[in-house]
Amino acid sequence: MSTSAPPIVLTGDRTTGPLHLGHYAGSLKNRVRLQNTHRQFLLLADAQALTDNAHDPQKVRHNVLEVAFDYLAVGIDPALTTICVQSALPALAELTMLYMNFVTIARLERNPTIKTEIQLRGFERDVPAGFLCYPVAQAADITAFKAVLVPVGEDQAPLIEQTNEIVRRVNRQIGRDLLPEAEAMIPTVGRLPGIDGKAKMSKSQGNAIPLSASPDDIRAAVRQMYTDPDHFRVSDPGRVEGNVVFTYLDAFGEDNAMIEDLKARYRHGGLGDTTVKRHLEDVLQALLAPIRERRARYAADPAYVMDVLRRGTGEARDRTQATLNEVRDGLGLFRLPRN
C-alpha cells in the first residue's frame, strides 16, 4: 500500500536581527506544529535581507546564526525541518533571473505589499532593483522547493498571488504543469502590535520583545505597554479593544476563563492597569524563560548549529538544483553535453 508524500511547506525570515514575540505569535508556533504533519523547509533569507541592507552586509551575516538560534530554541527540530541558508542555494538566483522574463516592471510596482514597503522605507524612485524584484525572488524560493503551502501574514498574501501568476506563465510556456501553485497560510492570530500600540511589533521600530529578552527586559516592556488612555482611575470603566495588554493576553495566555474575567472586570471598572499588566508579565515570563534557556545553550555551541545549517543547506541545494534543471529543460534552454 503506497502512501502519498506530505505537503511541502516553505517559510523563513530575513536575517536582520533576532526574532521577537511577533514572529512567535504569527509564525513560529505554527512552524513547530507543521513540522509534524508536513515536509517543511525553513529559509534563512540572508540574500533577501540584502535588498535593503546592502550597506551593512555584516549585520545580515551575523544574524544568520542569531535567527537559527531562535528557530531551535522555540522547538524547530532539524530532524523534521530542513533549515537552510538562502545565499548558499545558487539555483534560487538562476530561477529568479529566468522568472524575471515572465513579469513586467509595471506589475511589480502594482504589488500592494511592495508599494507599502517602498512607502514605509521612503525609497520613492530610489528603490533598489533587488527590492522591487523581491516578489520574483520569492517565487523562485517557493517553486524551487515545489512548496504548496506558504505561511505568511495577511499583508504578504499579494506576494503569493504574484508567485502563482509567474507559475502559470512558466507552466504555459513549458506546456505542462511542472510547477505547483502555492497557497498562503494566514495565521488566525492577527498581526501583533508593538508595545506602544502604534504599529506592528518590529525590531526597527524599537517596540518589540525579543525571544531572548531577560526577566528585567520583559518586566520593563510590560510596564511601558499601551493600555486605555482614558482609564485614569481604577474605578473607571476601561476599553479592552485596542488595549495592547489584553491583545497580548489573548495571544499568549492559556487560561481563557481568567482572561475573560479580567476583561469583564476591566470593562466594568474596578480593575487597574497595574494588576492586568502583572498577569501579562507572569504569562510572558513563563513563556520566554524556557526559550531563553534553550537559546543560550545553542548560542554556546555554534559548531553544532553550523553543522545543522551545513546539512540542511546541502539537502536544499540538491532539491533546488533539481527543480532548476527541470525548468531549464522545460523551457528548452541550451545545455552543454557532459564530457
Buried (B, 14 or more C-beta within 10 A) or exposed (E): EEEEEEBBBBBBBBBBBBBBBBBBBBBBBBBBEBBEEBBBBBBBBBBBBBBBBEEEEEBBBEBBBBBBBBBBBBBBEBEBBBBBBBBBBEBBBBBBEBBBEBBEEEBBEEBEBBEEBBEEBEBEEEBBEBBBBBBBBBBBBBBBBBBBBBBBBEBBBBBBBBBBBBBBBBBEBBEEEBBBBBBBBBBEBBBBBBBBBEEBBBBEEEBBBBBBBEEEBBBBBBEEBBBBEEBEEBEBEBBBEEBBBBBBBBBBBEEEEEBEEBBEBBBEEBBBBEEBBEBBBEBBBEBBEEBBEBBEEBBEEEEEBEEBBEBBBEBBBEBBBEBBEBBBEBEEEEEEEEE
